[in-house]
Each structure stands twice: as structure tokens, then as C-alpha cells.
Amino acid sequence: MAYINICFLAFIASLLVPGSFANGKGGDYGPKEHDVTDKSKSEEEKLLSTNIGIQGIVYCKSAASKLIPVEGALTRIRCEVVDEYGFETTPFSFLSEATDSKGYFLATLSRREVAEKWGLKECRAFLDASPLNNCSYPTDVNKGISGAVLRSPRFLHHSKIRLYTVGPFLFTSSPTSISDGY
């Protein structure tokens, strides 16, 4: 009977000893405590790497080849995405805010607008609509129709955003054919 008690106590002791190491005080076993500042820093880096902004200018090219800023124009941003397994899924798109009096637009995409399980593969900017009846035909200048691929962002650390610049995009008063023939 004493032998069983000794074996039982040895078994209990073997359970308790590794438990003291699992709390992070006695060795490298078990989960480690994380510093709150490290966590917020990694979240900030995640935020910086996922928030994007797309800026550009939209003009009307008049018959006299003069460029006039278009106020109230819209651009569309279309992104191809992959799921958590790396497979392409249905692309999504969103509109920029209307351009200001100087033809400037800024479209933003935040982490909340993209599902956690998606990865942005490629985004393109397109001309979408002009409020001017006499200058409402999009052109493919700077890929306004075929889509300007977002490349070479600037990192704005104070805004936590990757800023892409496209265009300028042009509308005209008459339809033009696309250079690729479609």
C-alpha cells in the first residue's frame, strides 16, 4: 500500500513540476505573456499595410485641347481578391467620392471594408461617370477605361495609409475608340 501511495505522490508531483514551467517563469514551455505595446505595434503595422487610398484628377478635354477640371465626376476602384486558401474570388468594386472643383478625387479602402479572410491581389482605377452632358465620354488616356493598375504607393505614416496616384483621367465631348481596338 505504501508503494501505491509513493507512486501516486510521484505522479502528482510530475504533474505539478511541468506546470510551474508552463506559466513562463521557470522555462520556455507553454504560452508566453505578450507585452501590450508589442501587440499594438503589430496591429498598427497591419493597419498600415491594409488601408489604401487612391487619388487622381479628372479633366474634360475640350475641342480646343484645353484641360478643364471636372467637378462631381466619379471613379470606380475594382479589386481582385483571393480567399484564405489563395483562390481568386469574385472581384469587388467601390466608387470614389465625387471630384472637387479642381477635379481631385480620393477613394479609400479600410480594413473593415475588406473581409479578414480576403487578400487584395490587384486593384485598378477606372473612369465611371461625368456630371457634364457636354463632356461625358471617357477616354483611355492613362488607362481611364481599361483600368489603371495601382502601383508604387507612398506610405503616409501619419494617416496610416498606402497612397496610390493614378491618371489624370480625361472625359471628352465625343466618343473615342480604345487603342486596343475594342
C-alpha positions as CSV (number, residue, x, y, z in Angstrom):
1,M,0.0,0.0,0.0
2,A,2.9,2.4,0.8
3,Y,4.3,1.6,-2.7
4,I,1.0,2.8,-4.3
5,N,0.9,6.0,-2.2
6,I,4.5,6.8,-3.2
7,C,3.7,6.1,-6.9
8,F,0.6,8.3,-6.6
9,L,2.6,11.2,-5.0
10,A,5.3,10.8,-7.6
11,F,2.6,11.0,-10.3
12,I,1.1,14.1,-8.8
13,A,4.5,15.8,-8.4
14,S,5.3,15.1,-12.0
15,L,2.1,16.9,-13.0
16,L,2.9,19.9,-10.8
17,V,6.5,20.4,-11.8
18,P,5.9,21.0,-15.6
19,G,3.0,23.2,-14.6
20,S,5.4,25.6,-12.9
21,F,7.3,26.0,-16.2
22,A,4.2,26.5,-18.3
23,N,3.5,29.8,-16.7
24,G,6.5,31.3,-18.3
25,K,8.5,31.8,-15.1
26,G,10.5,28.6,-15.0
27,G,11.4,27.9,-18.6
28,D,10.4,28.1,-22.3
29,Y,7.4,25.9,-22.1
30,G,3.8,26.9,-22.7
31,P,2.3,30.2,-23.9
32,K,4.3,33.3,-23.2
33,E,2.9,36.6,-21.9
34,H,2.9,39.3,-24.6
35,D,3.7,42.9,-24.0
36,V,0.7,45.2,-24.8
37,T,3.0,47.6,-26.6
38,D,4.2,44.9,-28.9
39,K,0.7,43.9,-29.7
40,S,-0.4,47.5,-30.5
41,K,2.6,48.0,-32.7
42,S,1.9,44.9,-34.8
43,E,-1.8,46.0,-35.1
44,E,-0.5,49.4,-36.3
45,E,1.7,47.7,-38.9
46,K,-1.2,45.6,-40.0
47,L,-3.4,48.7,-40.3
48,L,-0.7,50.5,-42.3
49,S,-0.3,47.6,-44.7
50,T,-4.0,47.2,-45.4
51,N,-5.5,50.7,-45.6
52,I,-5.2,52.2,-49.1
53,G,-6.1,55.4,-50.8
54,I,-6.3,56.1,-54.5
55,Q,-6.0,59.7,-55.7
56,G,-6.1,61.4,-59.0
57,I,-7.5,64.2,-61.1
58,V,-10.3,64.1,-63.7
59,Y,-10.4,66.6,-66.6
60,C,-12.6,67.4,-69.6
61,K,-10.6,67.7,-72.8
62,S,-12.3,70.4,-74.8
63,A,-12.3,70.6,-78.6
64,A,-9.5,73.3,-78.3
65,S,-7.4,70.7,-76.4
66,K,-7.8,72.6,-73.2
67,L,-8.0,70.6,-70.0
68,I,-10.8,71.7,-67.6
69,P,-11.2,70.1,-64.2
70,V,-14.5,68.2,-63.8
71,E,-16.3,68.7,-60.6
72,G,-18.6,65.9,-59.5
73,A,-17.0,63.1,-61.6
74,L,-16.8,59.6,-60.2
75,T,-14.1,56.9,-60.5
76,R,-14.5,53.2,-59.7
77,I,-11.9,51.1,-58.0
78,R,-12.1,47.4,-58.8
79,C,-10.1,44.9,-56.8
80,E,-9.4,41.2,-57.4
81,V,-9.2,39.3,-54.2
82,V,-8.1,35.9,-53.0
83,D,-9.6,33.9,-50.2
84,E,-7.8,32.4,-47.2
85,Y,-6.8,29.4,-49.3
86,G,-5.2,31.6,-52.1
87,F,-8.1,31.1,-54.6
88,E,-9.4,34.0,-56.6
89,T,-12.9,35.1,-55.7
90,T,-15.4,37.4,-57.2
91,P,-13.9,40.9,-57.6
92,F,-15.4,43.8,-55.7
93,S,-15.6,47.4,-56.6
94,F,-16.4,50.7,-55.0
95,L,-16.8,54.4,-56.1
96,S,-14.7,57.3,-55.1
97,E,-16.3,60.4,-53.6
98,A,-17.2,63.0,-56.3
99,T,-14.3,65.1,-57.5
100,D,-13.9,68.6,-56.1
101,S,-13.8,71.8,-58.0
102,K,-10.2,71.1,-59.1
103,G,-11.1,67.6,-60.4
104,Y,-9.4,65.9,-57.5
105,F,-10.7,62.6,-56.1
106,L,-9.7,60.4,-53.2
107,A,-11.0,56.9,-52.8
108,T,-10.2,55.0,-49.6
109,L,-10.5,51.4,-48.6
110,S,-10.2,50.4,-44.9
111,R,-9.5,47.1,-43.3
112,R,-13.1,47.0,-42.1
113,E,-14.3,47.1,-45.7
114,V,-12.3,44.1,-46.7
115,A,-13.1,40.8,-45.0
116,E,-10.4,39.5,-42.8
117,K,-10.1,36.4,-44.9
118,W,-9.6,38.2,-48.2
119,G,-6.3,39.3,-49.6
120,L,-6.1,42.1,-52.2
121,K,-4.4,40.8,-55.3
122,E,-4.7,43.7,-57.7
123,C,-6.7,46.9,-57.8
124,R,-7.4,49.1,-60.8
125,A,-9.0,52.6,-61.1
126,F,-11.5,53.4,-63.9
127,L,-13.4,56.5,-65.0
128,D,-17.1,55.9,-64.0
129,A,-19.3,59.0,-64.6
130,S,-19.1,62.6,-65.5
131,P,-21.8,65.1,-64.4
132,L,-21.3,67.2,-67.6
133,N,-23.6,66.4,-70.5
134,N,-21.2,68.1,-73.0
135,C,-18.2,66.2,-71.7
136,S,-19.3,62.7,-70.7
137,Y,-17.3,60.3,-72.8
138,P,-14.5,58.6,-71.0
139,T,-11.1,58.1,-72.8
140,D,-8.4,55.5,-72.2
141,V,-5.8,58.2,-71.6
142,N,-3.8,56.9,-68.6
143,K,-6.0,53.7,-68.8
144,G,-9.2,55.5,-67.7
145,I,-11.3,52.9,-69.5
146,S,-9.1,49.7,-69.4
147,G,-8.1,50.3,-65.8
148,A,-5.0,51.9,-64.3
149,V,-3.2,49.4,-62.1
150,L,-2.3,50.7,-58.7
151,R,1.5,50.6,-58.4
152,S,4.2,52.2,-56.3
153,P,2.4,53.6,-53.3
154,R,3.6,56.3,-51.0
155,F,3.3,55.4,-47.3
156,L,1.7,58.2,-45.3
157,H,2.6,57.1,-41.7
158,H,0.7,59.9,-40.1
159,S,-2.5,58.8,-41.8
160,K,-1.7,55.1,-41.7
161,I,-2.4,54.7,-45.4
162,R,-0.7,53.5,-48.6
163,L,-1.5,56.2,-51.2
164,Y,-1.6,55.4,-54.9
165,T,-1.8,58.1,-57.6
166,V,-3.4,57.4,-61.0
167,G,-4.3,59.5,-64.0
168,P,-5.0,62.1,-64.8
169,F,-8.1,60.8,-66.4
170,L,-9.9,62.5,-69.3
171,F,-13.5,62.8,-70.5
172,T,-14.3,64.3,-73.9
173,S,-17.3,65.6,-75.7
174,S,-17.4,62.9,-78.3
175,P,-16.8,59.1,-78.2
176,T,-13.3,57.8,-79.0
177,S,-12.2,54.3,-79.8
178,I,-9.9,52.4,-77.4
179,S,-6.4,52.0,-78.7
180,D,-6.6,48.2,-78.4
181,G,-9.4,48.1,-80.9
182,Y,-12.4,47.1,-78.7
